[in-house]
């Protein structure tokens, strides 16, 4: 027997590495998962309601029905991700028992703990967490996240918050690389992040795990914008299956993400797609409607 | 001073940046290959890990299948890792006479690291990272098996084409990349 070490941080961050340069799509049933895989998605996020419906319906948003997740796992061969509420480690245990490939501890669901995120080191399955700035990203990595996504404002179709959060994270990383050792140590306190991680970022000029983008991406150009701003992959939630032609839009977003630096290819991908999702301007949301403020 | 050989890294999706970094640290020139024109002048090609369904669609979309087969037919060294192994099998590009079984070890929870005995490689076992990895379910007579996990082949070679189920680009052991670069240098003479 070959001795196998499972659930190492290497295999967790390694899966995130394999998802680079792709599109991860929110799906609510096996039919949508099939459309996503056939369009070239690198993974699907299985959830009961896409963020725009969660906004519309209100109430408590929880992890999905295991039966729905199993149906999607049976339908596709690409990785299947699923969301747990912030701090709800039992939902995460259930998702681990279902053998999903990645758990998203997500602000899109209603938080279950107002002070603690899940201790992600306790799990075999890798976690992705959202972040609006560098300190938040490094706190999540300190808790064991193997992948960070900039949060954006899910379910709006407005990319402005995704841009703000990506610029914030990348800009803070660039500033860190210019600091001397003493400044880095002081800055770690301001960031409220582990000094060892802050030092690693200052040294390497990047996060120790991949950085993806999410929240409000609705068009191929939005996806290419986030990639040019430094995202390594994009999550598209409501943007695909709330548009007028999901299969065509899914393929077009994949195409634009792969060719993000080539405007002619992005232009070609955008032709004849029909209407984008019904959108909300993120700045006009009431404070209690802002999902990206959840998490600490 | 003549520039060294040029290694193409298929950059449609996946871990292409990690392969480029390792190759460049070893002194090779590299180029990301996204469209057919990018293959012009490359002396070898790496097909990285990622999602093979995504990569297959992109290869089809970009018309890259025939040019990659032609490159292999000329004898240029090819290295396929994980999804790259799948891409080179009978049911995809058909460059190597193997049949891959996708996600053969199971879902992500079964991903693992292991020390592998590797045929004809000096310096001891290779520390290998397997992520939702395939294995080689069938292989033709011209295929030499190089390593296995519990009886399942996870590395093989036929002529100048090498396939690995695992991810040498994620570790610190560069011997398999060095071996590939030696093949590329031998090919360019």
Interface residues (C-beta under 8 A of the other chain):
Chain A: X1 X2 X3 X4 X5 X6 X7 X8 X10 X11 X14 X15 X17 X18 X19 X20 X21 X22 X37 X39 X40 X41 X42 X43 X77 X78 X79 X96 X99 X100 X101 X102 X124 X125 X126 X254 X255 X258 X259
Chain B: X11 X12 X13 X14 X15 X16 X17 X18 X34 X49 X50 X51 X53 X54 X57 X58 X61 X82 X83 X102 X103 X106 X107 X108 X109 X110 X111 X112 X113 X114 X115 X116 X129 X130 X131 X132 X149 X150 X167 X170 X171
